[in-house]
Each structure stands twice: as structure tokens, then as C-alpha cells.
Amino acid sequence: MKPKIDNTKFGSITIEGEEYEKDVLIRLSGNIKKRKKKLSKAIYGTSHKISLDEAEHVYENGAEKIIIGSGQNGMVELSDEARDFFKAKGCKVKLCPTPEAIDKWNCAKGKVIGLFHLTC
């Protein structure tokens, strides 16, 4: 079951009434996990560029789409390698500022993964 995201503000996201203060990954199962941004930070020195390592961690077999909330001001981007990885898997990517990504998440159908950055 895909959990409903209630809202976001700088530094937090509320999902099904529970507030999270760390970036989150929502799995196909609906399970909410802390984002492993260290996978990207180890390569780029920042979590604002999603690495191939992080993309491989995020992806699940059968996923049709990943919605990425790129932060309140849209600072997160995909590396070329991560973009190519998702494309090779046939997984569409929607990257947009987190408030917009939440709207897309709540309306999304099918097998969707969510990754949401909560600051910048």
C-alpha cells in the first residue's frame, strides 16, 4: 500500500500523520526508510547529486517509476550514471522540488518508489 504524504516543510515531511526529519525512501511495499545519502556523498562530496551506487540501492525490480523530491528549492540532481541506470531498467524518473513531488506521489498509480530530500 502506497502511503499518503500529508505535507512537507523545510527539514521535515509528514507521511500518514508521522513526521520524519531525515530524507526518506518509500519502497514499493510502502515501507519508509531513511535515505542512504552517504552512498552519493562518498562519491561527490554532497548528497545533492544522486550517484549510481545510490540509484542501485533505491531501485527495486518491477519499479515502473521513481519520484524524486529534489528538496524545497530543487537542489538535488541525478548523475548521468544514475539516469542511465534507471533508463536501462525501464524505470521512469520524475525529479522535481519536494512540494511538487509530493503531489505527484499522492496521484501516482502503479509500482512507484519515492525518494524525498527535505532541505534545500
PASEBA-1860 file (N, C-alpha, C; in nm, 3 decimals):
! residues 120
1> MKPKIDNT> 0.083/-0.119/0.000/0.000/0.000/0.000/0.088/0.125/0.000 ~ 0.058/0.216/-0.088/0.135/0.340/-0.101/0.087/0.440/0.004 ~ 0.176/0.479/0.097/0.134/0.574/0.200/0.111/0.714/0.142 ~ 0.015/0.784/0.200/-0.015/0.922/0.159/0.080/1.017/0.232 ~ 0.135/1.109/0.155/0.220/1.212/0.215/0.131/1.332/0.244 ~ 0.130/1.373/0.370/0.043/1.481/0.414/0.097/1.619/0.376 ~ 0.226/1.642/0.406/0.286/1.771/0.373/0.435/1.768/0.398 ~ 0.498/1.880/0.364/0.641/1.897/0.388/0.667/2.042/0.423
9> KFGSITIE> 0.775/2.061/0.494/0.830/2.195/0.518/0.980/2.176/0.526 ~ 1.054/2.284/0.526/1.200/2.273/0.527/1.243/2.186/0.646 ~ 1.306/2.072/0.614/1.359/1.983/0.717/1.267/1.873/0.766 ~ 1.146/1.865/0.712/1.058/1.756/0.756/0.955/1.721/0.649 ~ 0.901/1.600/0.663/0.795/1.551/0.577/0.700/1.471/0.668 ~ 0.571/1.485/0.646/0.473/1.413/0.724/0.404/1.312/0.633 ~ 0.413/1.185/0.674/0.358/1.074/0.597/0.261/0.998/0.687 ~ 0.135/0.989/0.643/0.033/0.918/0.721/0.032/0.966/0.867
17> GEEYEKDV> 0.049/1.097/0.886/0.043/1.156/1.019/0.171/1.150/1.099 ~ 0.275/1.083/1.049/0.402/1.073/1.121/0.506/1.164/1.056 ~ 0.571/1.245/1.140/0.670/1.339/1.089/0.809/1.276/1.087 ~ 0.879/1.296/0.975/1.017/1.248/0.958/1.105/1.370/0.937 ~ 1.223/1.367/1.000/1.315/1.480/0.987/1.444/1.442/0.916 ~ 1.441/1.331/0.846/1.553/1.285/0.763/1.498/1.255/0.625 ~ 1.581/1.266/0.522/1.540/1.228/0.387/1.486/1.086/0.392 ~ 1.382/1.059/0.313/1.319/0.928/0.317/1.313/0.862/0.180
25> LIRLSGNI> 1.310/0.729/0.185/1.290/0.644/0.069/1.163/0.564/0.097 ~ 1.069/0.568/0.005/0.948/0.488/0.020/0.955/0.374/-0.081 ~ 0.961/0.253/-0.028/0.975/0.132/-0.108/0.843/0.096/-0.177 ~ 0.850/0.004/-0.274/0.730/-0.044/-0.342/0.628/-0.100/-0.243 ~ 0.676/-0.158/-0.136/0.589/-0.216/-0.033/0.517/-0.110/0.050 ~ 0.564/0.015/0.039/0.511/0.123/0.123/0.595/0.146/0.247 ~ 0.694/0.060/0.270/0.783/0.079/0.385/0.864/0.207/0.367 ~ 0.878/0.280/0.475/0.950/0.407/0.474/1.085/0.386/0.541
33> KKRKKKLS> 1.191/0.419/0.469/1.327/0.401/0.517/1.401/0.535/0.512 ~ 1.504/0.547/0.594/1.592/0.663/0.587/1.674/0.652/0.458 ~ 1.685/0.761/0.386/1.766/0.764/0.264/1.912/0.739/0.299 ~ 1.979/0.657/0.219/2.122/0.630/0.238/2.203/0.726/0.152 ~ 2.197/0.855/0.188/2.263/0.957/0.107/2.414/0.950/0.115 ~ 2.467/0.875/0.213/2.613/0.860/0.222/2.668/0.790/0.098 ~ 2.585/0.712/0.029/2.628/0.644/-0.094/2.665/0.746/-0.202 ~ 2.595/0.857/-0.206/2.625/0.963/-0.302/2.733/1.056/-0.249
41> KAIYGTSH> 2.725/1.085/-0.119/2.821/1.178/-0.058/2.964/1.124/-0.068 ~ 2.979/0.992/-0.060/3.112/0.930/-0.069/3.176/0.954/-0.206 ~ 3.095/0.968/-0.308/3.146/0.986/-0.444/3.158/1.133/-0.482 ~ 3.055/1.211/-0.451/3.051/1.351/-0.496/3.079/1.453/-0.387 ~ 3.089/1.408/-0.262/3.111/1.502/-0.152/2.986/1.577/-0.113 ~ 2.873/1.538/-0.172/2.745/1.601/-0.142/2.634/1.498/-0.165 ~ 2.524/1.517/-0.097/2.408/1.430/-0.121/2.314/1.494/-0.222 ~ 2.357/1.605/-0.282/2.273/1.677/-0.380/2.289/1.623/-0.522
49> KISLDEAE> 2.373/1.522/-0.538/2.387/1.456/-0.668/2.377/1.306/-0.643 ~ 2.273/1.244/-0.699/2.248/1.103/-0.674/2.340/1.019/-0.760 ~ 2.420/0.936/-0.693/2.520/0.853/-0.759/2.458/0.723/-0.812 ~ 2.535/0.655/-0.894/2.494/0.523/-0.942/2.477/0.428/-0.824 ~ 2.567/0.433/-0.726/2.555/0.346/-0.608/2.422/0.367/-0.536 ~ 2.384/0.493/-0.519/2.257/0.519/-0.452/2.139/0.476/-0.539 ~ 2.149/0.500/-0.669/2.043/0.458/-0.761/2.023/0.307/-0.754 ~ 2.132/0.232/-0.751/2.123/0.086/-0.742/2.059/0.043/-0.610
57> HVYENGAE> 2.085/0.116/-0.503/2.024/0.086/-0.373/1.874/0.118/-0.375 ~ 1.836/0.226/-0.438/1.698/0.273/-0.440/1.609/0.184/-0.527 ~ 1.659/0.143/-0.641/1.579/0.069/-0.738/1.537/-0.068/-0.684 ~ 1.415/-0.108/-0.719/1.365/-0.242/-0.689/1.311/-0.302/-0.818 ~ 1.334/-0.430/-0.839/1.282/-0.497/-0.958/1.133/-0.475/-0.971 ~ 1.090/-0.441/-1.091/0.949/-0.421/-1.117/0.903/-0.276/-1.104 ~ 0.989/-0.190/-1.050/0.951/-0.048/-1.036/0.931/0.013/-1.174 ~ 0.820/0.084/-1.189/0.789/0.150/-1.316/0.831/0.296/-1.317
65> KIIIGSGQ> 0.836/0.354/-1.197/0.866/0.497/-1.186/0.929/0.525/-1.051 ~ 1.016/0.624/-1.050/1.067/0.678/-0.924/1.038/0.827/-0.924 ~ 0.979/0.871/-0.815/0.952/1.013/-0.797/1.054/1.064/-0.696 ~ 1.131/1.163/-0.739/1.237/1.217/-0.653/1.202/1.361/-0.617 ~ 1.186/1.383/-0.488/1.169/1.519/-0.437/1.307/1.578/-0.420 ~ 1.339/1.678/-0.499/1.475/1.731/-0.506/1.505/1.840/-0.403 ~ 1.423/1.847/-0.299/1.443/1.948/-0.195/1.344/2.062/-0.210 ~ 1.332/2.141/-0.107/1.235/2.251/-0.107/1.263/2.349/-0.221
73> NGMVELSD> 1.391/2.367/-0.253/1.429/2.457/-0.362/1.484/2.385/-0.483 ~ 1.471/2.251/-0.487/1.510/2.175/-0.604/1.659/2.161/-0.628 ~ 1.738/2.141/-0.523/1.884/2.137/-0.536/1.940/1.999/-0.576 ~ 1.865/1.892/-0.555/1.915/1.757/-0.585/1.904/1.728/-0.734 ~ 2.006/1.662/-0.788/2.005/1.622/-0.928/2.052/1.478/-0.939 ~ 2.024/1.417/-1.053/2.071/1.282/-1.083/2.204/1.291/-1.156 ~ 2.297/1.202/-1.123/2.418/1.192/-1.204/2.378/1.128/-1.337 ~ 2.460/1.146/-1.438/2.433/1.084/-1.568/2.427/0.933/-1.553
81> EARDFFKA> 2.514/0.877/-1.470/2.518/0.732/-1.450/2.389/0.681/-1.386 ~ 2.336/0.756/-1.288/2.211/0.716/-1.223/2.095/0.726/-1.323 ~ 2.093/0.833/-1.400/1.987/0.850/-1.501/1.991/0.734/-1.602 ~ 2.111/0.699/-1.649/2.126/0.589/-1.744/2.084/0.456/-1.681 ~ 2.115/0.436/-1.555/2.078/0.314/-1.484/1.926/0.297/-1.481 ~ 1.855/0.402/-1.438/1.709/0.393/-1.432/1.649/0.370/-1.571 ~ 1.705/0.437/-1.671/1.656/0.421/-1.808/1.675/0.276/-1.855 ~ 1.791/0.219/-1.826/1.819/0.080/-1.866/1.724/-0.018/-1.798
89> KGCKVKLC> 1.677/0.016/-1.680/1.583/-0.069/-1.607/1.438/-0.045/-1.651 ~ 1.417/0.053/-1.739/1.281/0.084/-1.783/1.200/0.155/-1.676 ~ 1.270/0.224/-1.588/1.206/0.295/-1.475/1.209/0.445/-1.505 ~ 1.091/0.502/-1.523/1.082/0.646/-1.549/1.119/0.723/-1.423 ~ 1.177/0.841/-1.442/1.217/0.926/-1.331/1.145/1.059/-1.341 ~ 1.084/1.100/-1.232/1.025/1.233/-1.221/1.100/1.303/-1.108 ~ 1.179/1.403/-1.144/1.260/1.479/-1.049/1.205/1.620/-1.043 ~ 1.161/1.664/-0.926/1.106/1.798/-0.911/1.116/1.837/-0.764
97> PTPEAIDK> 1.100/1.967/-0.733/1.105/2.010/-0.594/1.009/1.928/-0.507 ~ 1.050/1.904/-0.384/0.975/1.815/-0.295/0.827/1.849/-0.283 ~ 0.786/1.975/-0.267/0.642/2.001/-0.259/0.565/1.952/-0.383 ~ 0.622/1.972/-0.500/0.559/1.926/-0.625/0.564/1.773/-0.634 ~ 0.676/1.714/-0.591/0.692/1.569/-0.595/0.588/1.500/-0.506 ~ 0.554/1.562/-0.396/0.453/1.506/-0.306/0.318/1.498/-0.377 ~ 0.281/1.601/-0.449/0.156/1.597/-0.526/0.160/1.484/-0.628 ~ 0.273/1.470/-0.697/0.287/1.364/-0.797/0.281/1.226/-0.731
105> WNCAKGKV> 0.343/1.213/-0.615/0.341/1.087/-0.540/0.197/1.049/-0.503 ~ 0.126/1.143/-0.447/-0.010/1.113/-0.399/-0.106/1.078/-0.513 ~ -0.075/1.121/-0.634/-0.160/1.091/-0.751/-0.108/0.971/-0.831 ~ 0.012/0.925/-0.802/0.076/0.821/-0.883/0.004/0.687/-0.871 ~ 0.003/0.617/-0.983/-0.053/0.481/-0.989/0.059/0.385/-1.028 ~ 0.040/0.260/-0.998/0.136/0.159/-1.038/0.247/0.138/-0.937 ~ 0.355/0.078/-0.985/0.469/0.043/-0.900/0.566/0.159/-0.894 ~ 0.555/0.238/-0.785/0.628/0.363/-0.773/0.713/0.364/-0.646
113> IGLFHLTC> 0.834/0.412/-0.661/0.926/0.434/-0.549/0.935/0.585/-0.527 ~ 0.948/0.628/-0.402/0.964/0.770/-0.372/1.093/0.795/-0.297 ~ 1.161/0.902/-0.333/1.282/0.945/-0.264/1.268/1.095/-0.242 ~ 1.273/1.138/-0.116/1.242/1.278/-0.086/1.351/1.343/-0.002 ~ 1.411/1.450/-0.057/1.510/1.532/0.012/1.431/1.645/0.080 ~ 1.464/1.673/0.206/1.378/1.761/0.287/1.428/1.903/0.305 ~ 1.552/1.929/0.272/1.604/2.065/0.287/1.632/2.123/0.148 ~ 1.711/2.225/0.142/1.748/2.297/0.019/1.671/2.251/-0.101
END
